[in-house]
Amino acid sequence: MEREELKRCARRIMLDITEEDYEKLEKELKIILDGTKGFSKIENLEQVEPLVFPIIDDNKILREDKAEVSLDTDDVLRSSAYNHLNQIKIPKVVD
C-alpha cells in the first residue's frame, strides 16, 4: 500500500499519524499482504463457503434476546459510593 493511500485512509478516519508511524505501518502492512499471497495458490478457493462462525457446535443453544427495562441512571448513581459527571468511579484495576 502506497504512503499516499495510507494518508488518505488516515484522514478519512481522522487519525493523526506521524511519518515514523507511517513507516512502521507500511512495514506491517507489507508483512500482512505478503502473508496473504499464499491464498492464490489454493485451488477452487472461490468454491469454498466462507466461515461465518469458527466453532461448529450443534448443541449450542443461545437465549432469545429480549428488550428489558434498564435501571434508572439517577438511582444507580445514588447507590454508588463514588461518582462524577454521571459516571461511577471505580478503583484502578490495572497498573
Number of C-alpha atoms within 10 A of each C-alpha: 11 7 13 10 10 15 15 11 12 14 12 9 8 9 10 10 13 8 11 8 11 16 11 11 16 15 12 12 12 13 11 11 11 10 10 10 9 9 9 9 8 8 9 8 11 8 7 8 7 8 7 7 7 6 8 8 8 6 6 8 7 6 6 6 6 6 6 6 6 6 8 8 10 9 9 13 17 11 10 12 9 12 14 8 7 10 12 14 13 10 6 6 5 4 3
